[in-house]
Amino acid sequence: MKMSGYVNRYSLIVLIFCTIEQGLVALSTVSTVELGRALSGGDSNTLIFWSFVLVVSLLAVFIPRFGYQYFIELVKYRVFERYLEVFERKIYNSPYIMKDKSLYSDRKSVFNNEVWNVVTYSCDYMLDVVLTLMNIMFNVLVLSIAIDVKFIPVYLLTFAVVLLLIAAFRKKSDLLSDILQKSGIKLNSIVLFGFDTLVCGNKYNLNVWKESINYHISEVREKIFKRESFVSVSSGAIMFCGALPIIIFVYILFRSSSNIGERVALIVTLPRQINMIQYINVMIVYIFGISNII
C-alpha cells in the first residue's frame, strides 16, 4: 500500500503530539546550555529560572507522549481497514487464482497472518522514524542558535556523508530484506496446514509437517542473521564516518573559544551530542528498512 494509505486525521494528530514532545526536548537542550552559561557567570536568578524551565520541560514531555501513543493505535485500525479494502478490490470474485496453488497459498497466508502484523509494525516503525528525525532536526537547530550557527553546515555534511554511504549499501540491504520476507511467507504457508494435520492425527503427515516447519524456521533464522549482521556492521561504519565532522568541529570550537561560558555550554551539551550521533545511527537503520515494510 502507498504512503497515502497511512495518512488520515489520526495520523495528523499523532504528528502534532510528536512535534510538541520534540519541542519540549529541544527546550530542555536550550535550558541545559543556558544553565551552563549561568553557572560560569554566577547569576543566581538566571540559574534558578533555567533550572525551573529544565525541570518543567522534562516532566511535561510525558503529556504529548501519552497523546501520540493513544492515537497511533487508532491509526493502526484505520490503516488495517484500508488494507482489507485493497484486498477486496484485488481478489474479490477472482476464483481463477485458486488454480495456481502457489499463488493462492501465498495470498491466503499474507491475508490470514501478515496484514495486521504489517500494519502494526509499519505504524510503529514510522512513528519512531518521525520522532527520531524531529529530534535530530530540532536539536541541530537549537545547538546552532544557542552555541554556533556553524553546527548547521557541519550536520549537513554529516547527513551528506551518511546518505552517500547509505546509497552504497542500500541495494544489498533491500535484497536481504526481500529474501527474508519471502522466507517468512513460506513459513506461514506451511503453518496453515498444521491445524488440520493435528486434528486428523495422522502420524506420518505430522512428522512431515514438523520436518518442514523446522527446515523453514532454520532458513528464516539464517536469513535474519545475515540481514541483521549486514545492517549492524554497515550502520556502525556509517555512523563512525558521519560522526567525524561533528567530533572535529566540537574539538576545534572548544580549543578556539576563549569564552568560559561557551566552553561550559559545549561541555554540558556533550551528552546531547553523543545522543545525536546515536540518533543518526538509528535513523540509518530506519532508512535501511522503511521501504521493506510499506
N, C-alpha and C positions, 0 to 999 in steps of 0.2 A: 504494500500500500504506500502511496505517495505521502510526503511530509504533510500535505494539506489535510490528510485524513486525521492528523493528530491535533489540528487547530480547531478549537471550539471555545465557548465562553469560559469554561472551567480552566482550560489551559492558559487563557489570558489572565485570569485571576491568580493562577499559580505564578505567572511571570511577575505580576505586581508584588506579590508577597516575597518572591525571591529578590526583587530589586530593593525592597525595604530592608530585608535582612542583610544583604551585602552592603547597603548604605550604612547600616549600623556598624558592621565590621570595619568599614573604611573609616567611620568616625572614631572607632577605638584606636585605629592606627594614628590618626591625627592627634588624638589625646596623648598617645604614647610619645610622639615627637615633641609635643608642647610640654609634657611633663619633664622630659629630658632637658629641655631648654630652661624650664623653671627651676630645676634642681641646680643647674650650673649658675643661674642668675641670682638665686637666693630669694626670689619673690614668693612669699608665703601665700598671699592671696591668689596669685595665679596658680600656684601648686595645688591649693585646695580646690579651685574651680575645675581644673583639668582632671584632678583625681575623681571628682564627683561625676564629670562627664564620662570618664572611662568606665566607672562602675555602672552607671546607668545604661550605657551602650552595651556593655557585656551582659547585663541582666535582661534588657529589653529585646535582645536578639532572639529569645525563645518564643516571643509572641508571633512574629511572622512565620517562624518555623512551623508552629502548630498549624497556621493557616494553609501553607502550601502542602503540608503532609496530608491534611484533610481533603483538599481539593484535587490533589493528584489521584486519589482513589476514585473520585467522580470522573476524572479524565479517562481512567482505565476502562470503566464500564461504557463510557460513550464511544471510545475507540473500538472496544470489543463489538459493540453493535454495528459499527461501520464495517468491521472485518466480516461479520456474518452477512451483511448486505452485499459485500464484494463476492463472497462465495455463492450467494443466491443468484447474482447476475451471471456468474461464470458457469455454474454447473446445473442450474435449475432446468429440468426437463431435458437432460442430456444422458439418456441411458446408454448411448453408444460407448461412453468411456468405460463401461463395465467390461467391454470386450478386451480391452488392454489391461490385463490383470496387474501388471507392474505399475502402470499409471494410476489405476483405480486404488490400489493399495497405498501408494504414496499420498494421493489426495485425501483419502479417508484417514490416514494416520495423522496428517497435518491438521485436518478438521477436528478430529477427536482429541488429539493430545497437544498440539503445538500452538493453536490460536491464542488461548488465554495466556500461556507461558510467554509467547512472543509479545503480546500486548503489555503484560506486566513488566517484563524485562526492558522493553523498549521505552516505556514511560519513565521507569526508574532511572534508566540509563540517560535519557535526555534531560531529566531533572538534574542529575549530577553534572552533566556537561554544562548546562546553563549556570548552575551555581559556581562551578569551577571557573568558567570563563568570566563571569561577573566579578568574582573575587580577584582574579588577575588584573582585569581592566581597571576596577575601582582602586585597587591598591597601587597600581602603577601611576594612576592619575594623582592620588593623594601624595605619594612619595615625590612626584615631580613638582607639585605645588608647594609642599611643605619643606622639602630639602633642596632639590636641584632639578630644574626643568630638563636637564640632560638625561635624566632617567628614561624619558620617553624614547629618544633615539636609541639608547642602549637596549631597552627591552624590545624595540622594533627590530634591532639587529639580532637579538636572541631569537625572536619569532621567525625571522628570515632564515637563520641557520637551522632551526628546528623544522620548518616547513620543507626546506630543501632535502634534509635527511629523511623526513617522512616520505617524500616523493620517491626517494631511492628505495625505501623498504616496503612501501605500501603494496606493491603488486604481489610480493611474496606473502605478506600477511593476509591479503584477500584470498589468495589461493588456498592457504592453510585453513582459513575460516570456512571457505566453501566446502572443502573436503570434510571438515569436522561436522558441518551442518548436515551433509548428505549421510554421513555415518550415523548421526543421531536419528535421522528419519528412518533409516534402515532398521535400527534397533527398535524404534517404536512400532514399526510394521510387524516385526517378529513378536513383540509383546502382545499384539492384538489377538494372536492365536492361542495365547496361554490360557485364557479363561475357559474356552471350550475344551482344550486339551485336559485341563484339570478336572472339569465336570465329567467328561467321558470316562476318565480313569484308565485310559489305555497306556500301559507301562512303556511300550516301545515308543509311541508318539511323544510321551512325556520326556523320555531320555533324549530323543532327537531335538525336541524343543529346548531343553536345558543346554544341550551342547551348542545349539545355535545361539542362544542367549549369551552364554559365556564367551563364545567367539566374538560376537558383536560388541559386548562390553569391553573386552580386551582391545578391540580395534578402536573404539571410541576413546578409551583411556590413553592409548598410544597417540591418537590424533590430538587430544587435549594437551598432552605433554609436549609434543612438537610445536604446537602453536604458541602455548604459553611460554615455552623456553625462548622461542624466537622473539616474541613481543617483549619479554622481560629484558633480554640482552640488548635488543635494539633500542628500547626506550631508555635503558640505562646509559648506553653510549650517546644517544641523542641528548639526554639531559646534561651529561657532563660537557659536551661540546657547546650546548646552548647556554650553560651557566657561566662559561669562561668570560664572556663580555661583562656580565654583571659583577663577578668577583673582581676582575681587573679594575672596573670603574669605581667600585666602592673603595678599593685599596688606594687608588690614585686620589680620590676625593678626600679620604681621611688623611693622607700624607700631605696634601697641598693646603688643607684648611688650617687657618690659624685661630679660628673662632672656636672657643671651648664648647659653646652651646651647640654648634653644628656637629662637632666631633661626638658629643654625648648623644645627640639625636641619631647619628649613624650607628652608634653602639647599641642604643636601646631598640633600634629597629632591625638589628641583626636577626633576631628570631623570625620576624616577618619576612625578611629577605630569604632566609632559609626555607620558610613555608612557601614562598613564591616559586622557588626552584622546584620544590616538591610538587606544587600545583601544576607547573609546566609539564613535569613528568607524567602526572595523572592525565593531563589534557592530551598528551601524546598518545597514551593508551586508549583514551576515549576516541580520538580521531582514527586510530587504527581500526577500531571495532564498530563505529557508528553506522557504516554503510552495510554492515552484515546483519543488523537487527531490524531494519526497517523494510 
